[in-house]
């Protein structure tokens, strides 16, 4: 009996430790661990004493794109500090970087970057944070913060059609059709994943084909000029 009681105690103790370490929602296990944020690489990538981390749920601008530096500078406030890294469905990306949510002082840093307008929402797998991240991006859009500041040319471009499903994958069968109601515009076209195209759009109809850019299960069209956002469209 004494041995049995000891075994039961050890089982309960280990279970308690495990529950304190893991937070589970549905079939997804959310594992948190503390790390030192040693260096900010860019607006969505950091260095820690556990390795490089690609932050989940967001995509910040690439170098030489608007708000690249603002996103990077926002993260720098956490350099040299201890943060919590939270793992969800995936562990690493193809570059070997840890895929994590980053928390500091009870705040979800990924969400805060979106709320500032320094990133767009970007995710293929829904988890417990998806709704929060989408709302943070929506709040930034509605208040025209950062990337979402509207250009004076915002009414010039109409999205006529976006053909994002290819009969043969990566065979240049994706197509976007725009209608420009103004004079010639120099624009930046991108999707959620930072496929970026510099395009000159004359007055009238504009058509362009793509391969393996638009995600069949959901993506966005973002069109901006040097002033700000001209058109945003997201499909489920």
N, C-alpha and C positions, 0 to 999 in steps of 0.2 A: 504493500500500500504506500509506503514511504517513497519507494522508487517511482511509482505511478504518479504521485503528487508532484515529485520533482520534474518528471517529464512533462506533466501538464503545465507546470509553472514556466518551464523553459519554452514550451510551445506558445503560451500566451505572451511571454516576454518578447519573443522573436516577432510574433505577429504585431505587437504594439510598435516595435521599432520599425517594422516594414511599413506600417500604416503612417507613421510619422514621416517616412521618407518618400512615400509615393502617394499621389492623389489620383484616383482613378475615376474616369467618366466614361460610361459605356464600356467599349472594348479597347479604349485607348488609355495607356498608362502615362501619367504626367510625372516625370522624374525631375526633381530639382537638386542642384548642387551649387555650392558657392565657388566663385572663381575670382581671380584678380584681373581686372581689365587693364592690360598693360599698354595697349596702343589702338588708336582708331585708324583703320585702313581707309574706309570711306563711309558713306552714310548708312550702309547696311551690313558692314563687315568689320569685325573687331578681332584683335589679338588678345588672348588670355593666357594664363599660365597652364591652361588645359589644352591650348591649341587655338587655331583660327575658328571663328564662329561666323556663320552666315545667318543673319537674323530672319526669322520666319515671318511670313505674312506681309512683307513690304518689299518695294523696289524703289530705290532712290536713284536720282539721275547719275549718268556716267560723266566722266571728266569732260570739261568744255561744254556741258549742257547746263541750262539754267537751274539754279538751286543745288548744284552738286556741292559747292563749298558750304552753303548754309546747312545742309544735312550733315556733312562731316563735322562742322563746328558744333552743331547741336550735341552730337555724341561725345565730343571732347570733354564735356563737363563731367563725364564719368571716368575719365582716364585716371589711373592710380587708385581706383576705388574697388571695393568688393561688390560684386553683383551676383545675382542668382541666375543660373542658366536652367531653363526648363525644356526638357525633351518631350516630344509628342510622338507622332507616328513614325517619322524617319529619324535616322541617327546622323548620317553624313551625306553630302552631295558628291558628285562625280569628281570634285577637286579635293576631296578628303576633308572639307571643312565641316565642323559640327553644325547641325541645323537646330537652332534653339530660339526660344523666346528669352528676352533679357529683362530682368526685373531689378529695380533699385528703390529702396525705401518704400516698398509696397506698391510702386507704380510700374506698369508695363511699358517699358521704354519703346517697344515696337509701336504701341498704340499712340504714344505721345508724339513720335515723329510724324505719324499720319495726321494727327490733329493739328500740327503746326503747318501742314501743307508741304512738307519736304519729301514726301513719298507718295506713291500710289499703292493701293491694296494689290497683293499678288500672292495667290495661293491656289494649289491644286487639290489639297486635302482639307476638308472642313474639320475643325476641332472646337474646343470650348471657347476659344478666343475669336473665332471667325466673325461672329456677330458684332463683337465689340470693335474689331478692326474696321469692318465695313462702316459702322456708325461714325467712327472717328474720321474716316476719309470723307464721308458724306457731310459731316460738320465742317470740315475744311473747305469742301467745294461750295457749300451754301454760303459760307462767309468769305469766299474768295481769298483764302490764305495761300501764300507761297505759290506753288505750281498752278493753283486754281484761280489766280487772279485773271480776270477776263481781259482780252485784247479789245481795243476799239473796233477791230474788224470781226468781232464775234458773230455778227449776223451775216457775214459774207458767204460762209461755206455751209452747204446742205449735204448731208450724207444721203445719197440716192439709194445706194445698195452696197451691202457687204456680203460677198460670196466667200464664206470661210470654210466650206466643206469641199474637199477635192475628191473626185472619183478615183484618182490615183494619187496617193500621198506624195507630196513634194514633186509635182509635175507642173508647176507654174499655173495651177488652175484656180487659185484664190484670186479674187478680184475686188477692188474697191472702186466705186463710182461716186464722184463728187460733183456738185454744181456750184460754181463760183459766180456770185451775183455782183462782184466788184471787179476792179481792174486786177492785173497780174499780182499774185501774192507769192512770197517766198516763205515756205512753211516747213515745219518739222512734223513728221508723222511717226507715231510710235504705238506699240501695243503695251500690254501689262509687263511683258518680259524684257523690255528695252531693245526690241528690234527697232532701229531708228533709221528713218529715211528723210533726206532733205529733198523737197520737191518744189518745183516752180509750177504754179497753177494759173493758167490764163483764164480770162473771163469766159464763162461757159462750162461745158462738161469736161471732166477730167476722169480718165480711167487708167488703172495700173494693176498689173498682175503680180502675184507673189507665190512663193513656195514655202511651206512649213513655217508660216509666221503666226497665223491666227489659230488659236486652239478651238477645236470643234466643241469642246465641253464648256466654253465660256472664256471670254477675253474682252478687251476694250480697244476702242479707237480713240486716240488723243491727237488732236491737231492744234498746234500753236505757232505763233510767230514770235518775233523778238519782244513784243509787248506782253504777251500772255496767252491764255487758253482761248482758242477759237471754237473748238468743237470737242465734246466728250460723249462717247456712246459706249455703253456696256451691255453685252448680251449674256444671258445665263448659260 
